[in-house]
Amino acid sequence: MQALERIPEDLRLRLDNVDIVVDEAPSREQLVGSGIEQGNILLGLYEGLPLTDRYNYDMVLPDKITLFQQPIESICDTDEDVIREVQDTVVHEVAHHFGIDDDRLHQFGL
């Protein structure tokens, strides 16, 4: 996955117990659980316990980052746009794994 390869290696190596998958579209449960406002498009979703909230954390299923193919493709005009959007979405969801919330990501311009 090219987008994951573009994450700096020191961050990639700190991804702890995370699966990254691609689904066609978000389920109703994922949409409701994400808290996304109506009219917005869910491109990706982090489901898990951020590193900042972990204590005595072992023997658990992996966290999951899901990328949603149809929504991403719906906002892109070219293959290059898709690649860029996948990269941005992966970075956004990986940031959640590290405990960075949406407000802070917006402050960073992400």
Stockholm file with secondary structure:
# STOCKHOLM 1.0

chainA/1-110         MQALERIPEDLRLRLDNVDIVVDEAPSREQLVGSGIEQGNILLGLYEGLPLTDRYNYDMVLPDKITLFQQPIESICDTDEDVIREVQDTVVHEVAHHFGIDDDRLHQFGL
#=GR chainA/1-110 SS CHHHHTSCHHHHTTCCSEEEEEESSCCHHHHHHHTCCTTCCCCEEEESCCGGGCSSCCSCCCEEEEEEHHHHHHTCSSHHHHHHHHHHHHHHHHHHHTTCCHHHHHHTTC
#=GC SS_cons         CHHHHTSCHHHHTTCCSEEEEEESSCCHHHHHHHTCCTTCCCCEEEESCCGGGCSSCCSCCCEEEEEEHHHHHHTCSSHHHHHHHHHHHHHHHHHHHTTCCHHHHHHTTC
//
